Structures are given as structure tokens and as C-alpha cells.
Amino acid sequence: MVKKDNLQAVAEAKNKWETGTLQKTIGKYPERHSDFMTVSGSPVERLYTPQDIEELDYLEDLGFPGEYPYTRGVQPTMYRGRLWTMRQYAGFGTAVESNQRYKYLLSQGQTGLSVAFDLPTQIGYDSDHPMAEGEVGKVGVAVSSLGDMEVLFDEIPLGKVSTSMTINASAAVLLCMYMAVAEKQGVPWKDLRGTIQNDVLKEYSARGTYIFPPSPSMRLITDIFAFCSKEVPRWNTISISGYHIREAGSTAAQEIAFTLADGIAYVEAALKAGLHVDDFGPRLSFFFASHNDVLEEIAKFRATRRLWARIMKERFGAKNPRSMKVRFHTQTCGHTLTAQQPLNNIVRVTLQALAAVLGGTQSLHTNSYDEALGLPTEEAVRIALRTQQIIGYESNVAETIDPLAGSYYIESMTNRLEKEAADYIRKIDDLGGAVKAIEQGYIQREIQDSAYRYQQEIESGRRTIIGVNKFQVEEKSRSKIMKVDPAVGQSQAQRLKQLRKERDNREVKRCLAELRRGARTDENLIPPIYRAVKAYATLGEICDVLRDVFGEYRPTEIV
């Protein structure tokens, strides 16, 4: 980007500055410490100049927004056309309570829904199962049947609202429930817009809400790809998730690499199942965390777009430009929130949200300041949403596209992160791909090592966390903490008892038998799951059939 003779002049001038002006200043006023690092542990140089990006080719490596390799954004106008989708993640207790929260958020200017399900729902148990005891409605909404889903979206027009559902192992069942609600509302499936997370590989390596072993899990995912490409064409059939990888303790480069390695595995599985890359590629989406290191996070998002575009074009031969685009949702980083001085979290979330916007996200969830204490209160949720709105409407950072492009530091870090991530992906390829790397514990060990380093930095004081290891104050206990009523489990159990009494149990039995037969063959399982859902078979009953045929995943010990 800078002529070579000019680079030589820059090098000479920098050397003169370092030996003169800089050394005189450091002699009087030493720097704060000797090793400056990003949150991920990479060194940060004192100063970046054109020397640090001398190999950067503008047209090859940056290009223009909406054009390959999409470094500068996936849309030609980005936020000048419309702002990102403000999609606050919410769900707790019963479907009635969550429905009220969704309506409140929509009334406050939220532009998309994002559903949090409780743990029993995530791992395929009904609310009255012994495994669900004490967990019903705690970290999300309890959904055990189509009846619950009908209440959850009561008076919410699915043809007009885009909905994201954070559900993985049981994603096929919840998607079918959503489709059934749409049908009851008279909304054609072709008009449904939204996303199911449906990313089970990261469950094995970073999160833990899995049900089935990898092979049948991958089958369910590719069945969804195939079915939706024809029947629900505007639906994003997977949100390949780096968020939970980062929350588990990975670095920025690891978040890119392990997420895209999972993406490669899903593409390969779909191709093996007979799909064409451009049939499902345009509906792949991604989900990333936004951490505290603002500039590193911006570079991370830019590097991810460029690397995935090259993977899809060069490795898989994608022809459709939409197959090469990383369209991603971002959530601010939950594990950075502190129970100490929780109002400080508003500042953390603001910086993380700003990084996501400057990095070009398509949708965004901002965490509530009180989430380290419990479920977010209505006041905290409103402040979180207002944070996005102030960034979007008042800060002016959305007025131009990729505003930090050309920064020597940003471009240098974008290049570094892309290279580090590509090196990880080559290592994973050598191990036989993401599934093999997970089975061998490689990805888990890498994440654990990074998490351990980060925690050591906090405990030693090398990394400052305001209110935790520096600038502490005496605090009173907070009384305004939202808690789920323990009676939710009992009310859900009663609803299920009534459901099983009123439905056509002969039809349920027939549908479950049909699903069992299908699971023992290679037929697409979405149609029989949908028929079972419409007959009001419960989530647990459907997943139990699949457990019986597929078995359950048991993790190996990671040493």
C-alpha cells in the first residue's frame, strides 16, 4: 500500500524517532510495564507504521464492501442501508412470562427476537422428567410441546418478526414446533426468517448441551439443511458458534479457527450427504463473542470474513457470492461481567458492542449489567437495548463503512489473526478434521490452556479487572435480583399431564413409531419429526425415540 522507497524512508525516520524523541521521554517517564499484550496474549508493539502492512494488497486483501473477500463488510452499504438487527436474547420461566418479555422488548424498539431455552429443553427432556428437577425455566424458557411454543409466540406475527433460537442438540424438534406455529398463524414457511443455532460440534468442545453422538447429530443437521433449502428457504439453518468457544476461554485466533473448522466439518458433511455447496452455503450463519479488547475484536471480525470467503471459494468451489459471506450475530462477552460493582458492566458492554458494530456485525445482543447476579431485570434489559440504540443513532459510527480500515494496527492485526487461525485449521485438518480433533481432545486442551493463562493473569494482577482485583469498594447486597419461581416446574408438569390427557395418544404413538422407522434408515427426519410435533408429541418423547436408536454421547476424559 506504500511504495518501497517510501517504506525505507519511514524505517529511517522511525529509527531516528526511537533513538531520539522516544528515548528522551522514556528516560524521564518510563512506560507502565515492559510487555503490552492483547486480551488474547499477543504482543502489542509500541507503534505501527506502513512497515507493518507492507505486504498488504488493497484489492486482493481488502477490496470493497459487498465484494470478495468481504474484509470490509458483506453488504455494499452496510449500516447506511439499515442498522444491524437489535436482537436481545431472552427467555425464562414459562412461555407466558417469556411472551410478555418479548412483547415488551418489541415495544421498546427491538428489531428481532432471540429465544433462550432452559437446560431441560436444550438436552431433550420434558419439564416433568426427573433430570429436569430444579432446572425448569432457570436459564431460559421451558418448552416441552407445541402447546408451549404456541403460547410463547402468542400474538407475535411470525411472518413479520425474525426469530433466532439458541438450540442445538434438539434443534430439529424446536424448528418443527416453530414451523407448526407459523402454519397455525397462516404464515407460509417461505416467509419465515430467522436462525436456529444447530451447532452441536461446539457443544462437544466448549459447552456440553449435547444428546446424541457426533455421527447422528451431523445427520440431523444435514437433514435440516436439505429440508429448509427447499421448504424454508429464508431460514438460516445453522449459526456456527464461536461465542461459546470464547466464553470457555479461547483466544481471538482460536475462536476464529475452531469456529471455521466446525463450519468446514458441516460443509463436508452436507456435501457427503449429496447436497451442493451453493444449495446450503448461502444459509450458513455465524455467532461470535465480542470481548473487551476493542481493536483486537474489530480485527477478528474482519479476519474471519476474509478467511471464510477464501475457504468457501478455494476449498469448496463455491460460485454463489452469498455462499462466501460470513453473516454473523454477535453477543457481548458474558464471562467478562462482574458481580462486583455491576454497574461497571454497562461500560464493558458498551465497548464490546461498539467493537461488534465497527467490525461489521449483522445482528447484536447486548448483555444486561446484572447478569452476573441472576436473570436480567426489566430495567437492565432496557438499558442493554438502549446501549445499542445510542450507538446506532447517536454515535455516528455507523455513518461510514469499515471506518478503521487502513489503520496500520488494525490491518496488521487482521493479517496476524487470519494467519494464526489458518495455522490452527491446518493442524485440525492434519488431525482428520474438527470431529477427530474434538474426539482426541485437541480443541478442548487448547481452550483450557488459554483459559488457565487468562485466569492466572487476573489472579497475579497482571491483568486488571476493575472492582475485582483493583479499585474494590465495600458494597451492600443487592435486593433487586430477578429469580424464577420454583413453582414453574410444578405448573409445567401439570400442563404436560393435561396435554397427554387431551391429545390423540393413538396418533402420537403412530407418529413416534414412524419416526423410529425413519431413524433406522437414511430418510430425512424432519418430516416425521414435524408430524409428531403436530400431533403434540412432547420434546422428550421425540428425543427418547432418537436416543433409543442413536444412543447418547459420553465424553472421554481430557488430559
DRENSE-734448 format. One line per 5 residues: number of its first residue (from 1); their letters; for each residue x, y, z of C-alpha. Coordinates in pm, whole numbers, always signed. Layout:
N
NUM	A	X Y Z; ... $
***
This chain:
559
1	MVKKD	+0 +0 +0; +305 +223 +37; +585 +243 -220; +905 +59 -124; +1122 +371 -138 $
6	NLQAV	+877 +541 +97; +895 +241 +331; +1270 +285 +354; +1221 +648 +442; +964 +552 +707 $
11	AEAKN	+1206 +296 +855; +1484 +554 +879; +1253 +814 +1031; +1118 +565 +1283; +1468 +468 +1391 $
16	KWETG	+1553 +836 +1438; +1237 +887 +1643; +1312 +583 +1862; +1670 +683 +1938; +1585 +1049 +1986 $
21	TLQKT	+1243 +1172 +2090; +1123 +840 +2232; +1430 +756 +2440; +1441 +1104 +2593; +1080 +1069 +2704 $
26	IGKYP	+1115 +712 +2835; +1422 +819 +3030; +1210 +1066 +3224; +874 +888 +3218; +906 +507 +3189 $
31	ERHSD	+626 +311 +3026; +375 +139 +3253; +534 -205 +3203; +762 -389 +2963; +520 -625 +2789 $
36	FMTVS	+198 -491 +2640; -43 -763 +2521; -388 -806 +2378; -654 -989 +2579; -554 -1298 +2381 $
41	GSPVE	-192 -1269 +2493; -37 -1142 +2168; +227 -870 +2194; +124 -514 +2110; +400 -307 +1955 $
46	RLYTP	+461 +49 +2070; +385 +194 +1729; +256 +63 +1396; +364 +211 +1064; +332 +123 +693 $
51	QDIEE	+616 -126 +750; +375 -350 +939; +143 -388 +640; +391 -365 +352; +266 -693 +201 $
56	LDYLE	-100 -589 +210; -260 -574 -136; -565 -350 -119; -765 -512 -399; -666 -868 -308 $
61	DLGFP	-688 -846 +71; -941 -570 +137; -1145 -494 -171; -1479 -320 -133; -1785 -381 +87 $
66	GEYPY	-2017 -643 -55; -1741 -790 -274; -1494 -1077 -226; -1310 -1127 +8; -1562 -925 +218 $
71	TRGVQ	-1299 -797 +461; -1473 -460 +465; -1825 -599 +510; -2080 -826 +344; -2320 -551 +230 $
76	PTMYR	-2231 -274 -18; -2387 -5 +202; -2363 -178 +543; -2538 +35 +809; -2607 +323 +569 $
81	GRLWT	-2884 +99 +431; -3019 -10 +769; -2876 -65 +1114; -2790 -411 +1243; -3074 -619 +1389 $
86	MRQYA	-3105 -542 +1759; -3184 -890 +1886; -3191 -920 +2265; -3154 -1278 +2393; -3439 -1351 +2634 $
91	GFGTA	-3635 -1634 +2789; -3715 -1751 +3141; -3976 -1936 +3340; -4290 -2025 +3148; -4388 -1947 +2791 $
96	VESNQ	-4639 -1692 +2924; -4369 -1493 +3108; -4128 -1502 +2814; -4402 -1398 +2573; -4461 -1090 +2787 $
101	RYKYL	-4087 -1006 +2785; -4074 -1041 +2404; -4367 -806 +2361; -4201 -557 +2597; -3873 -567 +2403 $
106	LSQGQ	-4050 -523 +2071; -4240 -225 +2214; -3905 -71 +2316; -3760 -86 +1964; -3603 -431 +1946 $
111	TGLSV	-3598 -546 +1583; -3566 -924 +1620; -3638 -1196 +1876; -3379 -1427 +2029; -3507 -1720 +2235 $
116	AFDLP	-3321 -1864 +2534; -3436 -2216 +2628; -3389 -2378 +2966; -3144 -2665 +3014; -3402 -2948 +3005 $
121	TQIGY	-3527 -2820 +2669; -3170 -2792 +2538; -3092 -3156 +2619; -3425 -3301 +2514; -3609 -3361 +2843 $
126	DSDHP	-3966 -3266 +2925; -4020 -3036 +3222; -4160 -3324 +3432; -3863 -3556 +3374; -3654 -3635 +3686 $
131	MAEGE	-3347 -3492 +3508; -3528 -3156 +3479; -3591 -3114 +3850; -3465 -2779 +3978; -3376 -2653 +3629 $
136	VGKVG	-3713 -2576 +3473; -3724 -2220 +3342; -3398 -2120 +3515; -3169 -2018 +3227; -3434 -1990 +2960 $
141	VAVSS	-3794 -2066 +2879; -3932 -2417 +2929; -4073 -2563 +2604; -4188 -2923 +2615; -4453 -2929 +2342 $
146	LGDME	-4613 -2744 +2056; -4859 -2610 +2315; -4577 -2424 +2491; -4449 -2287 +2159; -4796 -2162 +2069 $
151	VLFDE	-4810 -1965 +2396; -4453 -1839 +2354; -4538 -1669 +2025; -4897 -1575 +2101; -4989 -1251 +1918 $
156	IPLGK	-4638 -1227 +1770; -4668 -1235 +1387; -4404 -1482 +1267; -4432 -1356 +912; -4304 -1013 +1021 $
161	VSTSM	-4057 -1093 +1300; -3715 -1254 +1258; -3651 -1510 +1532; -3325 -1664 +1649; -3338 -1976 +1866 $
166	TINAS	-3035 -2080 +2068; -3092 -2452 +2050; -2856 -2724 +1931; -2900 -3094 +2009; -3280 -3067 +1998 $
171	AAVLL	-3285 -2801 +1722; -3478 -3014 +1473; -3770 -3052 +1715; -3787 -2684 +1812; -3767 -2576 +1447 $
176	CMYMA	-4060 -2805 +1368; -4256 -2653 +1656; -4187 -2305 +1519; -4297 -2412 +1171; -4617 -2560 +1316 $
181	VAEKQ	-4697 -2233 +1496; -4640 -2046 +1170; -4878 -2280 +990; -5144 -2220 +1257; -5094 -1843 +1209 $
186	GVPWK	-5139 -1886 +834; -4778 -1785 +759; -4617 -1974 +467; -4284 -2136 +555; -4120 -1950 +267 $
191	DLRGT	-4185 -1625 +457; -4021 -1736 +783; -3699 -1553 +869; -3466 -1647 +1149; -3196 -1882 +1270 $
196	IQNDV	-3152 -2195 +1473; -2810 -2232 +1628; -2799 -2606 +1544; -2421 -2621 +1606; -2357 -2936 +1803 $
201	LKEYS	-1981 -2964 +1747; -1907 -2672 +1977; -2122 -2846 +2240; -1870 -3132 +2250; -1571 -2898 +2277 $
206	ARGTY	-1690 -2600 +2479; -2043 -2608 +2620; -2189 -2950 +2695; -2559 -2949 +2594; -2534 -3249 +2363 $
211	IFPPS	-2758 -3553 +2338; -2651 -3786 +2057; -2306 -3895 +1934; -2142 -3688 +1657; -2246 -3902 +1359 $
216	PSMRL	-2626 -3898 +1409; -2603 -3536 +1526; -2441 -3444 +1196; -2714 -3636 +1016; -2985 -3428 +1184 $
221	ITDIF	-2800 -3110 +1089; -2768 -3204 +722; -3133 -3319 +720; -3225 -2965 +831; -3001 -2818 +557 $
226	AFCSK	-3169 -3028 +290; -3526 -2975 +411; -3502 -2600 +463; -3322 -2532 +135; -3646 -2637 -37 $
231	EVPRW	-3921 -2570 +218; -3798 -2280 +438; -3559 -2101 +201; -3513 -1779 +401; -3425 -1960 +724 $
236	NTISI	-3064 -1970 +845; -3022 -2340 +911; -2719 -2312 +1137; -2539 -2049 +1340; -2185 -2181 +1366 $
241	SGYHI	-2091 -2059 +1708; -1762 -1919 +1826; -1936 -1745 +2115; -1929 -2043 +2349; -1574 -2127 +2244 $
246	REAGS	-1468 -1777 +2351; -1676 -1794 +2668; -1492 -2118 +2756; -1164 -1927 +2745; -1025 -1931 +2392 $
251	TAAQE	-818 -1656 +2235; -947 -1449 +1944; -749 -1655 +1691; -876 -1979 +1844; -1233 -1850 +1829 $
256	IAFTL	-1193 -1787 +1456; -1014 -2116 +1388; -1228 -2356 +1589; -1549 -2195 +1464; -1446 -2211 +1100 $
261	ADGIA	-1312 -2567 +1147; -1659 -2665 +1269; -1801 -2485 +966; -1574 -2687 +737; -1699 -3006 +902 $
266	YVEAA	-2063 -2909 +841; -1993 -2825 +477; -1813 -3157 +426; -2099 -3347 +591; -2354 -3175 +369 $
271	LKAGL	-2151 -3248 +56; -2117 -3612 +163; -2497 -3623 +204; -2531 -3525 -163; -2603 -3152 -130 $
276	HVDDF	-2433 -2891 -348; -2234 -2624 -166; -2436 -2341 -320; -2764 -2506 -220; -2698 -2458 +152 $
281	GPRLS	-2396 -2225 +168; -2598 -1902 +148; -2796 -2001 +461; -2493 -2068 +682; -2456 -1805 +952 $
286	FFFAS	-2217 -1749 +1240; -2225 -1634 +1602; -1932 -1466 +1776; -1845 -1309 +2108; -1723 -953 +2143 $
291	HNDVL	-1461 -926 +2417; -1307 -628 +2598; -1011 -572 +2364; -1191 -339 +2124; -929 -321 +1849 $
296	EEIAK	-845 -692 +1855; -1216 -775 +1827; -1262 -547 +1525; -967 -715 +1355; -1107 -1058 +1449 $
301	FRATR	-1434 -996 +1267; -1255 -865 +958; -1010 -1159 +950; -1296 -1408 +989; -1480 -1272 +686 $
306	RLWAR	-1171 -1289 +467; -1064 -1635 +577; -1410 -1795 +536; -1455 -1637 +191; -1128 -1793 +80 $
311	IMKER	-1217 -2132 +232; -1554 -2146 +57; -1417 -2030 -278; -1083 -2212 -290; -1151 -2523 -83 $
316	FGAKN	-1515 -2597 -169; -1552 -2431 -507; -1849 -2213 -415; -1971 -1999 -705; -2255 -1809 -540 $
321	PRSMK	-2110 -1498 -366; -2365 -1543 -86; -2204 -1879 -1; -1876 -1698 +72; -2016 -1434 +304 $
326	VRFHT	-1983 -1455 +681; -2314 -1320 +809; -2288 -1318 +1186; -2466 -1237 +1508; -2263 -1103 +1799 $
331	QTCGH	-2321 -1117 +2172; -2122 -916 +2419; -1900 -1130 +2639; -2086 -1279 +2935; -1785 -1402 +3128 $
336	TLTAQ	-1639 -1050 +3147; -1935 -931 +3354; -1864 -896 +3725; -2086 -933 +4030; -1868 -668 +4196 $
341	QPLNN	-1976 -312 +4108; -2221 -445 +3848; -2298 -102 +3701; -1943 -110 +3560; -2076 -380 +3326 $
346	IVRVT	-2271 -115 +3135; -1938 +35 +3027; -1792 -305 +2939; -2096 -395 +2731; -2087 -59 +2552 $
351	LQALA	-1725 -108 +2445; -1791 -466 +2336; -2099 -360 +2139; -1902 -80 +1974; -1635 -330 +1866 $
356	AVLGG	-1902 -553 +1710; -2050 -262 +1516; -1712 -135 +1398; -1635 -495 +1300; -1947 -519 +1083 $
361	TQSLH	-2191 -746 +1267; -2535 -819 +1116; -2717 -851 +1448; -2628 -787 +1809; -2726 -881 +2163 $
366	TNSYD	-2601 -661 +2445; -2582 -831 +2785; -2759 -678 +3082; -2545 -534 +3360; -2695 -760 +3631 $
371	EALGL	-2644 -1096 +3457; -2355 -1190 +3688; -2610 -1182 +3970; -2912 -1350 +3814; -3163 -1326 +3533 $
376	PTEEA	-3178 -971 +3393; -3437 -737 +3534; -3661 -534 +3304; -3464 -217 +3382; -3133 -384 +3297 $
381	VRIAL	-3273 -525 +2972; -3393 -181 +2870; -3050 -26 +2939; -2885 -300 +2733; -3115 -228 +2440 $
386	RTQQI	-3069 +146 +2478; -2691 +90 +2459; -2732 -44 +2107; -2973 +232 +2011; -2738 +506 +2133 $
391	IGYES	-2450 +355 +1936; -2671 +327 +1628; -2848 +660 +1639; -2620 +897 +1833; -2254 +798 +1797 $
396	NVAET	-2233 +830 +1415; -2000 +529 +1391; -2250 +367 +1152; -2239 +655 +903; -1944 +517 +704 $
401	IDPLA	-1838 +162 +617; -1546 -7 +795; -1418 +322 +941; -1093 +180 +1085; -973 +25 +759 $
406	GSYYI	-625 +142 +672; -518 +171 +1034; -171 +21 +1047; -258 -153 +1373; -597 -284 +1259 $
411	ESMTN	-468 -414 +926; -159 -567 +1086; -370 -743 +1349; -625 -858 +1089; -341 -1021 +896 $
416	RLEKE	-195 -1178 +1210; -524 -1323 +1328; -602 -1465 +985; -261 -1633 +974; -287 -1773 +1328 $
421	AADYI	-637 -1907 +1259; -530 -2061 +928; -239 -2235 +1105; -483 -2385 +1358; -714 -2503 +1079 $
426	RKIDD	-421 -2677 +906; -339 -2852 +1234; -702 -2963 +1272; -701 -3088 +911; -389 -3292 +990 $
431	LGGAV	-576 -3450 +1283; -858 -3553 +1049; -1094 -3257 +1086; -1295 -3095 +1365; -1476 -3411 +1479 $
436	KAIEQ	-1149 -3607 +1511; -978 -3311 +1681; -1263 -3297 +1936; -1254 -3673 +1990; -878 -3652 +2056 $
441	GYIQR	-929 -3361 +2297; -708 -3124 +2097; -952 -2834 +2075; -1060 -2874 +2438; -698 -2869 +2560 $
446	EIQDS	-616 -2558 +2358; -916 -2375 +2504; -838 -2493 +2859; -478 -2377 +2832; -585 -2032 +2715 $
451	AYRYQ	-848 -2004 +2989; -589 -2102 +3251; -342 -1838 +3127; -609 -1567 +3136; -717 -1661 +3490 $
456	QEIES	-355 -1663 +3608; -312 -1310 +3470; -612 -1191 +3672; -504 -1364 +3993; -147 -1234 +3966 $
461	GRRTI	-270 -881 +3895; -103 -877 +3553; -449 -815 +3404; -668 -561 +3578; -1039 -625 +3626 $
466	IGVNK	-1194 -315 +3779; -1373 -394 +4104; -1231 -746 +4120; -855 -715 +4164; -825 -335 +4164 $
471	FQVEE	-1034 -39 +4277; -1253 -251 +4504; -1514 -89 +4725; -1738 -209 +5006; -2077 -296 +4859 $
476	KSRSK	-2420 -363 +5001; -2602 -677 +4894; -2846 -614 +4611; -3211 -689 +4675; -3332 -629 +4319 $
481	IMKVD	-3236 -964 +4168; -3476 -1146 +3942; -3543 -1509 +4032; -3760 -1775 +3875; -4044 -1903 +4091 $
486	PAVGQ	-3969 -2264 +4195; -4334 -2343 +4124; -4264 -2315 +3750; -4163 -2682 +3743; -4489 -2786 +3906 $
491	SQAQR	-4703 -2576 +3670; -4518 -2715 +3368; -4568 -3070 +3493; -4940 -3003 +3530; -4958 -2863 +3176 $
496	LKQLR	-4792 -3176 +3042; -5026 -3402 +3235; -5324 -3221 +3087; -5173 -3229 +2737; -5119 -3605 +2746 $
501	KERDN	-5478 -3650 +2863; -5637 -3436 +2590; -5431 -3523 +2279; -5491 -3816 +2045; -5248 -4064 +2200 $
506	REVKR	-5304 -4323 +1927; -5190 -4067 +1670; -4891 -3975 +1887; -4792 -4340 +1914; -4824 -4384 +1537 $
511	CLAEL	-4611 -4076 +1464; -4338 -4182 +1708; -4330 -4531 +1552; -4294 -4369 +1209; -4006 -4156 +1341 $
516	RRGAR	-3836 -4464 +1485; -3856 -4641 +1148; -3715 -4335 +973; -3426 -4303 +1218; -3323 -4660 +1134 $
521	TDENL	-3298 -4570 +765; -3134 -4279 +585; -3454 -4084 +514; -3475 -3717 +603; -3607 -3699 +960 $
526	IPPIY	-3759 -3350 +953; -4097 -3457 +803; -4162 -3734 +1062; -4047 -3505 +1345; -4286 -3237 +1217 $
531	RAVKA	-4577 -3481 +1208; -4501 -3593 +1564; -4484 -3230 +1680; -4821 -3151 +1519; -4974 -3448 +1699 $
536	YATLG	-4848 -3288 +2025; -4584 -3549 +2094; -4357 -3389 +2351; -3995 -3289 +2307; -3888 -3562 +2549 $
541	EICDV	-4089 -3831 +2373; -3938 -3742 +2036; -3583 -3722 +2171; -3628 -4052 +2360; -3709 -4226 +2031 $
546	LRDVF	-3391 -4085 +1881; -3190 -4170 +2194; -3308 -4529 +2164; -3195 -4552 +1801; -2885 -4327 +1805 $
551	GEYRP	-2758 -4372 +2160; -2622 -4092 +2381; -2284 -3920 +2371; -2046 -3986 +2658; -1737 -3760 +2660 $
556	TEIV	-1391 -3901 +2703; -1167 -3761 +2975; -939 -3481 +2856; -588 -3499 +3000 $
***
